[in-house]
Amino acid sequence: QPRYGSQVGGNTGSGSSGSKRSRESDASDSNSVGSSARPMGRDAAKKKAKKKGKGASLEVVNEEWNEFKEFKAQELDRLDKIVMMQNEANQLIKEKTQAKKMKMFIKLTEKENLD
């Protein structure tokens, strides 16, 4: 008994074609569950899974790459803020040392004038 006779062409020939099945049994088989679409073969299923796996992994990689780029952008922002704070701190230190130098200069000029 061929399983998929209705899809391949079935037993449409005459009764003398050598078929042991009658046309009545073909009609009852066409209404059965087994005569629906033919299931996917092993090789086709493997190819489909392989293609699907590559696409899914590509999406995951893209998502991770976007997260990485966002993380790096945030890190660069933090580093920029740190650099700005360090520059401000360096500027304050320079101003303090300049003020000390000016005080020292004023003291020295006063002593020289006194002598």
Biopython code that builds the backbone (N, CA, C, O; Angstrom):
import numpy as np
from Bio.PDB.StructureBuilder import StructureBuilder

atoms = [
    (1, "GLN", "N", (0.826, -1.192, 0.000)),
    (1, "GLN", "CA", (0.000, 0.000, 0.000)),
    (1, "GLN", "C", (0.867, 1.251, 0.000)),
    (1, "GLN", "O", (1.632, 1.450, 0.943)),
    (2, "PRO", "N", (0.781, 2.077, -0.989)),
    (2, "PRO", "CA", (1.519, 3.342, -0.947)),
    (2, "PRO", "C", (0.838, 4.314, 0.021)),
    (2, "PRO", "O", (-0.385, 4.449, 0.020)),
    (3, "ARG", "N", (1.630, 4.976, 0.830)),
    (3, "ARG", "CA", (1.073, 5.893, 1.828)),
    (3, "ARG", "C", (0.548, 7.178, 1.206)),
    (3, "ARG", "O", (-0.484, 7.701, 1.626)),
    (4, "TYR", "N", (1.233, 7.666, 0.245)),
    (4, "TYR", "CA", (0.902, 8.968, -0.311)),
    (4, "TYR", "C", (0.423, 8.841, -1.747)),
    (4, "TYR", "O", (0.838, 9.608, -2.615)),
    (5, "GLY", "N", (-0.411, 7.919, -1.985)),
    (5, "GLY", "CA", (-0.899, 7.667, -3.339)),
    (5, "GLY", "C", (-1.698, 8.825, -3.885)),
    (5, "GLY", "O", (-1.642, 9.096, -5.084)),
    (6, "SER", "N", (-2.452, 9.525, -3.028)),
    (6, "SER", "CA", (-3.273, 10.626, -3.521)),
    (6, "SER", "C", (-2.415, 11.808, -3.948)),
    (6, "SER", "O", (-2.846, 12.593, -4.794)),
    (7, "GLN", "N", (-1.243, 11.960, -3.406)),
    (7, "GLN", "CA", (-0.373, 13.079, -3.774)),
    (7, "GLN", "C", (0.479, 12.762, -5.002)),
    (7, "GLN", "O", (0.757, 13.652, -5.806)),
    (8, "VAL", "N", (0.885, 11.535, -5.149)),
    (8, "VAL", "CA", (1.750, 11.155, -6.246)),
    (8, "VAL", "C", (0.947, 10.914, -7.520)),
    (8, "VAL", "O", (1.511, 10.889, -8.614)),
    (9, "GLY", "N", (-0.306, 10.743, -7.392)),
    (9, "GLY", "CA", (-1.135, 10.475, -8.572)),
    (9, "GLY", "C", (-2.131, 9.383, -8.256)),
    (9, "GLY", "O", (-3.143, 9.242, -8.943)),
    (10, "GLY", "N", (-1.860, 8.630, -7.248)),
    (10, "GLY", "CA", (-2.787, 7.608, -6.786)),
    (10, "GLY", "C", (-2.984, 6.491, -7.788)),
    (10, "GLY", "O", (-2.181, 6.299, -8.701)),
    (11, "ASN", "N", (-4.043, 5.778, -7.601)),
    (11, "ASN", "CA", (-4.397, 4.680, -8.492)),
    (11, "ASN", "C", (-5.472, 5.171, -9.451)),
    (11, "ASN", "O", (-6.632, 4.771, -9.351)),
    (12, "THR", "N", (-5.090, 6.025, -10.365)),
    (12, "THR", "CA", (-6.059, 6.582, -11.313)),
    (12, "THR", "C", (-6.199, 5.714, -12.543)),
    (12, "THR", "O", (-7.100, 5.925, -13.356)),
    (13, "GLY", "N", (-5.328, 4.750, -12.688)),
    (13, "GLY", "CA", (-5.373, 3.870, -13.858)),
    (13, "GLY", "C", (-6.540, 2.894, -13.763)),
    (13, "GLY", "O", (-7.315, 2.932, -12.807)),
    (14, "SER", "N", (-6.658, 2.034, -14.745)),
    (14, "SER", "CA", (-7.748, 1.059, -14.753)),
    (14, "SER", "C", (-7.443, -0.054, -13.766)),
    (14, "SER", "O", (-6.342, -0.134, -13.222)),
    (15, "GLY", "N", (-8.418, -0.898, -13.545)),
    (15, "GLY", "CA", (-8.266, -2.009, -12.621)),
    (15, "GLY", "C", (-7.257, -3.023, -13.116)),
    (15, "GLY", "O", (-6.758, -3.822, -12.324)),
    (16, "SER", "N", (-6.943, -3.016, -14.386)),
    (16, "SER", "CA", (-6.011, -3.976, -14.941)),
    (16, "SER", "C", (-4.568, -3.490, -14.885)),
    (16, "SER", "O", (-3.678, -4.129, -15.446)),
    (17, "SER", "N", (-4.323, -2.347, -14.204)),
    (17, "SER", "CA", (-2.974, -1.806, -14.165)),
    (17, "SER", "C", (-2.081, -2.558, -13.192)),
    (17, "SER", "O", (-0.901, -2.232, -13.065)),
    (18, "GLY", "N", (-2.604, -3.530, -12.521)),
    (18, "GLY", "CA", (-1.809, -4.314, -11.610)),
    (18, "GLY", "C", (-2.002, -3.884, -10.165)),
    (18, "GLY", "O", (-1.397, -4.468, -9.265)),
    (19, "SER", "N", (-2.826, -2.883, -9.925)),
    (19, "SER", "CA", (-3.053, -2.411, -8.574)),
    (19, "SER", "C", (-4.002, -3.355, -7.872)),
    (19, "SER", "O", (-5.010, -3.775, -8.442)),
    (20, "LYS", "N", (-3.682, -3.689, -6.636)),
    (20, "LYS", "CA", (-4.525, -4.582, -5.858)),
    (20, "LYS", "C", (-5.597, -3.813, -5.113)),
    (20, "LYS", "O", (-6.541, -4.404, -4.587)),
    (21, "ARG", "N", (-5.454, -2.488, -5.065)),
    (21, "ARG", "CA", (-6.415, -1.676, -4.334)),
    (21, "ARG", "C", (-7.535, -1.239, -5.258)),
    (21, "ARG", "O", (-7.326, -1.019, -6.451)),
    (22, "SER", "N", (-8.680, -1.122, -4.714)),
    (22, "SER", "CA", (-9.819, -0.663, -5.527)),
    (22, "SER", "C", (-9.967, 0.841, -5.382)),
    (22, "SER", "O", (-9.387, 1.456, -4.488)),
    (23, "ARG", "N", (-10.749, 1.417, -6.271)),
    (23, "ARG", "CA", (-10.961, 2.857, -6.224)),
    (23, "ARG", "C", (-11.721, 3.262, -4.979)),
    (23, "ARG", "O", (-11.566, 4.393, -4.518)),
    (24, "GLU", "N", (-12.501, 2.424, -4.439)),
    (24, "GLU", "CA", (-13.260, 2.741, -3.237)),
    (24, "GLU", "C", (-12.333, 2.913, -2.040)),
    (24, "GLU", "O", (-12.560, 3.788, -1.204)),
    (25, "SER", "N", (-11.307, 2.101, -1.947)),
    (25, "SER", "CA", (-10.379, 2.241, -0.830)),
    (25, "SER", "C", (-9.550, 3.515, -0.966)),
    (25, "SER", "O", (-9.158, 4.109, 0.038)),
    (26, "ASP", "N", (-9.276, 3.943, -2.218)),
    (26, "ASP", "CA", (-8.557, 5.208, -2.442)),
    (26, "ASP", "C", (-9.391, 6.373, -1.952)),
    (26, "ASP", "O", (-8.849, 7.308, -1.363)),
    (27, "ALA", "N", (-10.669, 6.345, -2.176)),
    (27, "ALA", "CA", (-11.551, 7.423, -1.747)),
    (27, "ALA", "C", (-11.588, 7.499, -0.229)),
    (27, "ALA", "O", (-11.600, 8.591, 0.340)),
    (28, "SER", "N", (-11.605, 6.357, 0.422)),
    (28, "SER", "CA", (-11.635, 6.381, 1.890)),
    (28, "SER", "C", (-10.293, 6.825, 2.447)),
    (28, "SER", "O", (-10.255, 7.450, 3.506)),
    (29, "ASP", "N", (-9.181, 6.523, 1.765)),
    (29, "ASP", "CA", (-7.854, 6.940, 2.216)),
    (29, "ASP", "C", (-7.661, 8.445, 2.065)),
    (29, "ASP", "O", (-6.941, 9.057, 2.854)),
    (30, "SER", "N", (-8.289, 9.039, 1.073)),
    (30, "SER", "CA", (-8.092, 10.465, 0.853)),
    (30, "SER", "C", (-8.724, 11.276, 1.975)),
    (30, "SER", "O", (-8.341, 12.425, 2.194)),
    (31, "ASN", "N", (-9.685, 10.700, 2.687)),
    (31, "ASN", "CA", (-10.307, 11.396, 3.802)),
    (31, "ASN", "C", (-9.595, 11.124, 5.118)),
    (31, "ASN", "O", (-9.902, 11.768, 6.121)),
    (32, "SER", "N", (-8.663, 10.194, 5.141)),
    (32, "SER", "CA", (-7.994, 9.831, 6.395)),
    (32, "SER", "C", (-6.924, 10.860, 6.757)),
    (32, "SER", "O", (-6.570, 11.724, 5.956)),
    (33, "VAL", "N", (-6.432, 10.745, 7.959)),
    (33, "VAL", "CA", (-5.427, 11.685, 8.479)),
    (33, "VAL", "C", (-4.098, 11.525, 7.758)),
    (33, "VAL", "O", (-3.408, 12.523, 7.550)),
    (34, "GLY", "N", (-3.715, 10.340, 7.374)),
    (34, "GLY", "CA", (-2.432, 10.065, 6.759)),
    (34, "GLY", "C", (-2.276, 10.665, 5.374)),
    (34, "GLY", "O", (-1.157, 10.748, 4.867)),
    (35, "SER", "N", (-3.364, 11.084, 4.750)),
    (35, "SER", "CA", (-3.256, 11.595, 3.392)),
    (35, "SER", "C", (-3.032, 13.107, 3.356)),
    (35, "SER", "O", (-3.028, 13.700, 2.277)),
    (36, "SER", "N", (-2.849, 13.729, 4.493)),
    (36, "SER", "CA", (-2.587, 15.176, 4.491)),
    (36, "SER", "C", (-1.173, 15.426, 3.971)),
    (36, "SER", "O", (-0.533, 14.507, 3.459)),
    (37, "ALA", "N", (-0.693, 16.620, 4.093)),
    (37, "ALA", "CA", (0.601, 16.987, 3.519)),
    (37, "ALA", "C", (1.707, 16.061, 4.016)),
    (37, "ALA", "O", (1.721, 15.637, 5.172)),
    (38, "ARG", "N", (2.601, 15.771, 3.138)),
    (38, "ARG", "CA", (3.705, 14.869, 3.455)),
    (38, "ARG", "C", (4.631, 15.530, 4.468)),
    (38, "ARG", "O", (4.965, 16.705, 4.315)),
    (39, "PRO", "N", (5.047, 14.807, 5.489)),
    (39, "PRO", "CA", (5.934, 15.401, 6.493)),
    (39, "PRO", "C", (7.307, 15.710, 5.910)),
    (39, "PRO", "O", (7.728, 15.123, 4.913)),
    (40, "MET", "N", (7.983, 16.637, 6.552)),
    (40, "MET", "CA", (9.304, 17.053, 6.090)),
    (40, "MET", "C", (10.306, 15.914, 6.308)),
    (40, "MET", "O", (10.267, 15.220, 7.324)),
    (41, "GLY", "N", (11.182, 15.744, 5.356)),
    (41, "GLY", "CA", (12.202, 14.708, 5.453)),
    (41, "GLY", "C", (13.325, 15.093, 6.403)),
    (41, "GLY", "O", (13.410, 16.241, 6.837)),
    (42, "ARG", "N", (14.173, 14.151, 6.721)),
    (42, "ARG", "CA", (15.266, 14.373, 7.662)),
    (42, "ARG", "C", (16.222, 15.450, 7.174)),
    (42, "ARG", "O", (16.565, 16.368, 7.919)),
    (43, "ASP", "N", (16.653, 15.337, 5.919)),
    (43, "ASP", "CA", (17.625, 16.293, 5.379)),
    (43, "ASP", "C", (17.040, 17.695, 5.308)),
    (43, "ASP", "O", (17.715, 18.672, 5.632)),
    (44, "ALA", "N", (15.788, 17.794, 4.885)),
    (44, "ALA", "CA", (15.145, 19.114, 4.795)),
    (44, "ALA", "C", (15.002, 19.718, 6.180)),
    (44, "ALA", "O", (15.193, 20.921, 6.353)),
    (45, "ALA", "N", (14.668, 18.896, 7.173)),
    (45, "ALA", "CA", (14.532, 19.398, 8.544)),
    (45, "ALA", "C", (15.872, 19.892, 9.074)),
    (45, "ALA", "O", (15.936, 20.910, 9.763)),
    (46, "LYS", "N", (16.941, 19.170, 8.751)),
    (46, "LYS", "CA", (18.276, 19.599, 9.194)),
    (46, "LYS", "C", (18.663, 20.928, 8.562)),
    (46, "LYS", "O", (19.187, 21.812, 9.238)),
    (47, "LYS", "N", (18.402, 21.069, 7.257)),
    (47, "LYS", "CA", (18.736, 22.321, 6.578)),
    (47, "LYS", "C", (17.948, 23.484, 7.168)),
    (47, "LYS", "O", (18.488, 24.570, 7.376)),
    (48, "LYS", "N", (16.664, 23.246, 7.434)),
    (48, "LYS", "CA", (15.826, 24.300, 7.982)),
    (48, "LYS", "C", (16.319, 24.699, 9.374)),
    (48, "LYS", "O", (16.391, 25.885, 9.696)),
    (49, "ALA", "N", (16.655, 23.705, 10.192)),
    (49, "ALA", "CA", (17.145, 23.999, 11.539)),
    (49, "ALA", "C", (18.474, 24.746, 11.493)),
    (49, "ALA", "O", (18.728, 25.636, 12.305)),
    (50, "LYS", "N", (19.312, 24.375, 10.538)),
    (50, "LYS", "CA", (20.614, 25.030, 10.406)),
    (50, "LYS", "C", (20.437, 26.502, 10.028)),
    (50, "LYS", "O", (21.092, 27.374, 10.600)),
    (51, "LYS", "N", (19.559, 26.777, 9.076)),
    (51, "LYS", "CA", (19.303, 28.154, 8.662)),
    (51, "LYS", "C", (18.685, 28.938, 9.815)),
    (51, "LYS", "O", (19.058, 30.085, 10.062)),
    (52, "LYS", "N", (17.760, 28.330, 10.505)),
    (52, "LYS", "CA", (17.089, 29.002, 11.618)),
    (52, "LYS", "C", (18.078, 29.276, 12.738)),
    (52, "LYS", "O", (18.023, 30.335, 13.363)),
    (53, "GLY", "N", (18.968, 28.353, 12.997)),
    (53, "GLY", "CA", (19.970, 28.523, 14.048)),
    (53, "GLY", "C", (20.915, 29.666, 13.738)),
    (53, "GLY", "O", (21.267, 30.437, 14.631)),
    (54, "LYS", "N", (21.332, 29.789, 12.482)),
    (54, "LYS", "CA", (22.238, 30.879, 12.095)),
    (54, "LYS", "C", (21.557, 32.217, 12.259)),
    (54, "LYS", "O", (22.166, 33.165, 12.756)),
    (55, "GLY", "N", (20.301, 32.313, 11.849)),
    (55, "GLY", "CA", (19.568, 33.571, 11.964)),
    (55, "GLY", "C", (19.363, 33.965, 13.408)),
    (55, "GLY", "O", (19.500, 35.135, 13.764)),
    (56, "ALA", "N", (19.033, 32.989, 14.248)),
    (56, "ALA", "CA", (18.811, 33.275, 15.659)),
    (56, "ALA", "C", (20.108, 33.701, 16.328)),
    (56, "ALA", "O", (20.119, 34.638, 17.126)),
    (57, "SER", "N", (21.197, 33.020, 16.008)),
    (57, "SER", "CA", (22.469, 33.381, 16.623)),
    (57, "SER", "C", (22.932, 34.741, 16.137)),
    (57, "SER", "O", (23.571, 35.478, 16.889)),
    (58, "LEU", "N", (22.624, 35.090, 14.898)),
    (58, "LEU", "CA", (22.977, 36.405, 14.370)),
    (58, "LEU", "C", (22.221, 37.497, 15.116)),
    (58, "LEU", "O", (22.779, 38.552, 15.418)),
    (59, "GLU", "N", (20.952, 37.242, 15.409)),
    (59, "GLU", "CA", (20.163, 38.214, 16.171)),
    (59, "GLU", "C", (20.745, 38.395, 17.569)),
    (59, "GLU", "O", (20.839, 39.517, 18.067)),
    (60, "VAL", "N", (21.130, 37.301, 18.193)),
    (60, "VAL", "CA", (21.710, 37.371, 19.534)),
    (60, "VAL", "C", (23.009, 38.164, 19.499)),
    (60, "VAL", "O", (23.256, 38.996, 20.371)),
    (61, "VAL", "N", (23.834, 37.907, 18.496)),
    (61, "VAL", "CA", (25.105, 38.625, 18.365)),
    (61, "VAL", "C", (24.853, 40.118, 18.157)),
    (61, "VAL", "O", (25.538, 40.956, 18.744)),
    (62, "ASN", "N", (23.872, 40.442, 17.323)),
    (62, "ASN", "CA", (23.547, 41.852, 17.088)),
    (62, "ASN", "C", (23.071, 42.534, 18.365)),
    (62, "ASN", "O", (23.457, 43.668, 18.649)),
    (63, "GLU", "N", (22.235, 41.844, 19.132)),
    (63, "GLU", "CA", (21.759, 42.413, 20.392)),
    (63, "GLU", "C", (22.923, 42.635, 21.353)),
    (63, "GLU", "O", (23.027, 43.689, 21.981)),
    (64, "GLU", "N", (23.795, 41.634, 21.461)),
    (64, "GLU", "CA", (24.938, 41.768, 22.362)),
    (64, "GLU", "C", (25.864, 42.888, 21.893)),
    (64, "GLU", "O", (26.425, 43.610, 22.716)),
    (65, "TRP", "N", (26.028, 43.039, 20.578)),
    (65, "TRP", "CA", (26.889, 44.101, 20.044)),
    (65, "TRP", "C", (26.312, 45.470, 20.384)),
    (65, "TRP", "O", (27.044, 46.382, 20.767)),
    (66, "ASN", "N", (24.989, 45.610, 20.241)),
    (66, "ASN", "CA", (24.352, 46.882, 20.581)),
    (66, "ASN", "C", (24.497, 47.197, 22.065)),
    (66, "ASN", "O", (24.751, 48.342, 22.437)),
    (67, "GLU", "N", (24.336, 46.178, 22.916)),
    (67, "GLU", "CA", (24.529, 46.384, 24.348)),
    (67, "GLU", "C", (25.967, 46.785, 24.638)),
    (67, "GLU", "O", (26.213, 47.651, 25.477)),
    (68, "PHE", "N", (26.912, 46.167, 23.955)),
    (68, "PHE", "CA", (28.325, 46.486, 24.153)),
    (68, "PHE", "C", (28.601, 47.925, 23.747)),
    (68, "PHE", "O", (29.309, 48.645, 24.451)),
    (69, "LYS", "N", (28.040, 48.355, 22.600)),
    (69, "LYS", "CA", (28.248, 49.729, 22.144)),
    (69, "LYS", "C", (27.664, 50.727, 23.141)),
    (69, "LYS", "O", (28.279, 51.757, 23.416)),
    (70, "GLU", "N", (26.473, 50.428, 23.690)),
    (70, "GLU", "CA", (25.880, 51.307, 24.692)),
    (70, "GLU", "C", (26.748, 51.378, 25.941)),
    (70, "GLU", "O", (26.953, 52.452, 26.506)),
    (71, "PHE", "N", (27.252, 50.236, 26.362)),
    (71, "PHE", "CA", (28.115, 50.194, 27.542)),
    (71, "PHE", "C", (29.374, 51.013, 27.305)),
    (71, "PHE", "O", (29.795, 51.766, 28.183)),
    (72, "LYS", "N", (29.981, 50.879, 26.131)),
    (72, "LYS", "CA", (31.200, 51.638, 25.818)),
    (72, "LYS", "C", (30.911, 53.134, 25.761)),
    (72, "LYS", "O", (31.729, 53.940, 26.202)),
    (73, "ALA", "N", (29.750, 53.510, 25.220)),
    (73, "ALA", "CA", (29.386, 54.926, 25.160)),
    (73, "ALA", "C", (29.233, 55.488, 26.577)),
    (73, "ALA", "O", (29.678, 56.600, 26.859)),
    (74, "GLN", "N", (28.605, 54.717, 27.461)),
    (74, "GLN", "CA", (28.457, 55.153, 28.852)),
    (74, "GLN", "C", (29.824, 55.258, 29.521)),
    (74, "GLN", "O", (30.084, 56.196, 30.276)),
    (75, "GLU", "N", (30.685, 54.302, 29.244)),
    (75, "GLU", "CA", (32.022, 54.325, 29.830)),
    (75, "GLU", "C", (32.803, 55.548, 29.345)),
    (75, "GLU", "O", (33.502, 56.187, 30.131)),
    (76, "LEU", "N", (32.689, 55.876, 28.065)),
    (76, "LEU", "CA", (33.369, 57.061, 27.535)),
    (76, "LEU", "C", (32.831, 58.339, 28.182)),
    (76, "LEU", "O", (33.594, 59.260, 28.469)),
    (77, "ASP", "N", (31.525, 58.392, 28.409)),
    (77, "ASP", "CA", (30.948, 59.549, 29.092)),
    (77, "ASP", "C", (31.510, 59.682, 30.505)),
    (77, "ASP", "O", (31.860, 60.775, 30.949)),
    (78, "ARG", "N", (31.589, 58.544, 31.204)),
    (78, "ARG", "CA", (32.154, 58.574, 32.568)),
    (78, "ARG", "C", (33.605, 59.024, 32.542)),
    (78, "ARG", "O", (34.026, 59.822, 33.380)),
    (79, "LEU", "N", (34.365, 58.521, 31.591)),
    (79, "LEU", "CA", (35.767, 58.917, 31.492)),
    (79, "LEU", "C", (35.912, 60.401, 31.173)),
    (79, "LEU", "O", (36.800, 61.070, 31.701)),
    (80, "ASP", "N", (35.040, 60.912, 30.310)),
    (80, "ASP", "CA", (35.066, 62.346, 30.002)),
    (80, "ASP", "C", (34.786, 63.173, 31.257)),
    (80, "ASP", "O", (35.437, 64.191, 31.493)),
    (81, "LYS", "N", (33.823, 62.735, 32.052)),
    (81, "LYS", "CA", (33.515, 63.450, 33.292)),
    (81, "LYS", "C", (34.704, 63.420, 34.244)),
    (81, "LYS", "O", (35.016, 64.423, 34.886)),
    (82, "ILE", "N", (35.368, 62.270, 34.334)),
    (82, "ILE", "CA", (36.535, 62.141, 35.212)),
    (82, "ILE", "C", (37.646, 63.066, 34.746)),
    (82, "ILE", "O", (38.296, 63.720, 35.562)),
    (83, "VAL", "N", (37.869, 63.124, 33.445)),
    (83, "VAL", "CA", (38.917, 63.996, 32.900)),
    (83, "VAL", "C", (38.590, 65.458, 33.203)),
    (83, "VAL", "O", (39.471, 66.229, 33.582)),
    (84, "MET", "N", (37.328, 65.834, 33.035)),
    (84, "MET", "CA", (36.935, 67.211, 33.339)),
    (84, "MET", "C", (37.158, 67.537, 34.811)),
    (84, "MET", "O", (37.640, 68.620, 35.144)),
    (85, "MET", "N", (36.809, 66.606, 35.689)),
    (85, "MET", "CA", (37.004, 66.835, 37.127)),
    (85, "MET", "C", (38.486, 66.932, 37.451)),
    (85, "MET", "O", (38.883, 67.763, 38.268)),
    (86, "GLN", "N", (39.304, 66.108, 36.835)),
    (86, "GLN", "CA", (40.743, 66.173, 37.069)),
    (86, "GLN", "C", (41.325, 67.486, 36.558)),
    (86, "GLN", "O", (42.196, 68.075, 37.199)),
    (87, "ASN", "N", (40.850, 67.941, 35.415)),
    (87, "ASN", "CA", (41.316, 69.230, 34.891)),
    (87, "ASN", "C", (40.937, 70.373, 35.831)),
    (87, "ASN", "O", (41.728, 71.290, 36.055)),
    (88, "GLU", "N", (39.732, 70.314, 36.375)),
    (88, "GLU", "CA", (39.311, 71.337, 37.329)),
    (88, "GLU", "C", (40.174, 71.295, 38.583)),
    (88, "GLU", "O", (40.582, 72.331, 39.109)),
    (89, "ALA", "N", (40.447, 70.070, 39.057)),
    (89, "ALA", "CA", (41.287, 69.922, 40.253)),
    (89, "ALA", "C", (42.695, 70.448, 39.973)),
    (89, "ALA", "O", (43.276, 71.131, 40.816)),
    (90, "ASN", "N", (43.246, 70.141, 38.811)),
    (90, "ASN", "CA", (44.576, 70.648, 38.445)),
    (90, "ASN", "C", (44.572, 72.174, 38.362)),
    (90, "ASN", "O", (45.538, 72.824, 38.764)),
    (91, "GLN", "N", (43.504, 72.732, 37.849)),
    (91, "GLN", "CA", (43.403, 74.186, 37.748)),
    (91, "GLN", "C", (43.370, 74.812, 39.140)),
    (91, "GLN", "O", (44.006, 75.838, 39.379)),
    (92, "LEU", "N", (42.632, 74.197, 40.050)),
    (92, "LEU", "CA", (42.584, 74.704, 41.423)),
    (92, "LEU", "C", (43.956, 74.626, 42.087)),
    (92, "LEU", "O", (44.367, 75.545, 42.796)),
    (93, "ILE", "N", (44.650, 73.534, 41.853)),
    (93, "ILE", "CA", (45.999, 73.383, 42.438)),
    (93, "ILE", "C", (46.925, 74.449, 41.872)),
    (93, "ILE", "O", (47.712, 75.039, 42.613)),
    (94, "LYS", "N", (46.844, 74.700, 40.589)),
    (94, "LYS", "CA", (47.677, 75.743, 39.978)),
    (94, "LYS", "C", (47.363, 77.107, 40.572)),
    (94, "LYS", "O", (48.270, 77.890, 40.855)),
    (95, "GLU", "N", (46.082, 77.391, 40.760)),
    (95, "GLU", "CA", (45.703, 78.677, 41.343)),
    (95, "GLU", "C", (46.212, 78.811, 42.776)),
    (95, "GLU", "O", (46.653, 79.886, 43.182)),
    (96, "LYS", "N", (46.151, 77.720, 43.544)),
    (96, "LYS", "CA", (46.661, 77.759, 44.926)),
    (96, "LYS", "C", (48.165, 77.996, 44.948)),
    (96, "LYS", "O", (48.660, 78.811, 45.726)),
    (97, "THR", "N", (48.890, 77.282, 44.092)),
    (97, "THR", "CA", (50.343, 77.468, 44.080)),
    (97, "THR", "C", (50.690, 78.873, 43.599)),
    (97, "THR", "O", (51.643, 79.479, 44.089)),
    (98, "GLN", "N", (49.934, 79.384, 42.660)),
    (98, "GLN", "CA", (50.158, 80.756, 42.184)),
    (98, "GLN", "C", (49.912, 81.749, 43.318)),
    (98, "GLN", "O", (50.660, 82.713, 43.478)),
    (99, "ALA", "N", (48.865, 81.510, 44.099)),
    (99, "ALA", "CA", (48.558, 82.398, 45.221)),
    (99, "ALA", "C", (49.676, 82.338, 46.261)),
    (99, "ALA", "O", (50.054, 83.370, 46.816)),
    (100, "LYS", "N", (50.210, 81.146, 46.533)),
    (100, "LYS", "CA", (51.318, 81.004, 47.499)),
    (100, "LYS", "C", (52.559, 81.747, 47.013)),
    (100, "LYS", "O", (53.255, 82.415, 47.778)),
    (101, "LYS", "N", (52.810, 81.605, 45.705)),
    (101, "LYS", "CA", (53.975, 82.289, 45.136)),
    (101, "LYS", "C", (53.820, 83.810, 45.266)),
    (101, "LYS", "O", (54.778, 84.518, 45.575)),
    (102, "MET", "N", (52.618, 84.288, 45.027)),
    (102, "MET", "CA", (52.377, 85.721, 45.137)),
    (102, "MET", "C", (52.557, 86.198, 46.575)),
    (102, "MET", "O", (53.130, 87.262, 46.811)),
    (103, "LYS", "N", (52.072, 85.419, 47.531)),
    (103, "LYS", "CA", (52.242, 85.781, 48.941)),
    (103, "LYS", "C", (53.720, 85.814, 49.299)),
    (103, "LYS", "O", (54.189, 86.733, 49.971)),
    (104, "MET", "N", (54.452, 84.793, 48.839)),
    (104, "MET", "CA", (55.892, 84.730, 49.115)),
    (104, "MET", "C", (56.606, 85.912, 48.478)),
    (104, "MET", "O", (57.501, 86.501, 49.085)),
    (105, "PHE", "N", (56.223, 86.254, 47.287)),
    (105, "PHE", "CA", (56.827, 87.387, 46.595)),
    (105, "PHE", "C", (56.546, 88.684, 47.359)),
    (105, "PHE", "O", (57.436, 89.520, 47.514)),
    (106, "ILE", "N", (55.333, 88.847, 47.827)),
    (106, "ILE", "CA", (54.963, 90.044, 48.572)),
    (106, "ILE", "C", (55.776, 90.132, 49.866)),
    (106, "ILE", "O", (56.265, 91.203, 50.224)),
    (107, "LYS", "N", (55.919, 89.006, 50.561)),
    (107, "LYS", "CA", (56.697, 88.988, 51.803)),
    (107, "LYS", "C", (58.158, 89.340, 51.532)),
    (107, "LYS", "O", (58.778, 90.100, 52.276)),
    (108, "LEU", "N", (58.689, 88.776, 50.462)),
    (108, "LEU", "CA", (60.091, 89.045, 50.138)),
    (108, "LEU", "C", (60.305, 90.509, 49.762)),
    (108, "LEU", "O", (61.302, 91.109, 50.164)),
    (109, "THR", "N", (59.401, 91.078, 49.013)),
    (109, "THR", "CA", (59.553, 92.488, 48.631)),
    (109, "THR", "C", (59.413, 93.405, 49.838)),
    (109, "THR", "O", (60.069, 94.445, 49.907)),
    (110, "GLU", "N", (58.566, 93.031, 50.788)),
    (110, "GLU", "CA", (58.427, 93.850, 51.990)),
    (110, "GLU", "C", (59.694, 93.817, 52.830)),
    (110, "GLU", "O", (60.092, 94.850, 53.367)),
    (111, "LYS", "N", (60.340, 92.661, 52.961)),
    (111, "LYS", "CA", (61.551, 92.525, 53.761)),
    (111, "LYS", "C", (62.696, 93.307, 53.137)),
    (111, "LYS", "O", (63.480, 93.940, 53.844)),
    (112, "GLU", "N", (62.788, 93.264, 51.833)),
    (112, "GLU", "CA", (63.849, 93.985, 51.162)),
    (112, "GLU", "C", (63.699, 95.489, 51.361)),
    (112, "GLU", "O", (64.684, 96.209, 51.523)),
    (113, "ASN", "N", (62.460, 95.945, 51.345)),
    (113, "ASN", "CA", (62.216, 97.355, 51.551)),
    (113, "ASN", "C", (62.542, 97.779, 52.984)),
    (113, "ASN", "O", (62.959, 98.910, 53.232)),
    (114, "LEU", "N", (62.345, 96.854, 53.916)),
    (114, "LEU", "CA", (62.616, 97.182, 55.305)),
    (114, "LEU", "C", (64.132, 97.295, 55.551)),
    (114, "LEU", "O", (64.572, 98.101, 56.371)),
    (115, "ASP", "N", (64.898, 96.508, 54.856)),
    (115, "ASP", "CA", (66.344, 96.542, 55.084)),
    (115, "ASP", "C", (66.884, 97.769, 54.449)),
    (115, "ASP", "O", (68.088, 98.016, 54.510)),
]
sb = StructureBuilder()
sb.init_structure("model")
sb.init_model(0)
sb.init_chain("A")
sb.init_seg("    ")
for serial, (resi, resn, name, xyz) in enumerate(atoms, 1):
    if name == "N":
        sb.init_residue(resn, " ", resi, " ")
    sb.init_atom(name, np.array(xyz, "f"), 0.0, 1.0, " ", f" {name:<3s}", serial, name[0])
structure = sb.get_structure()
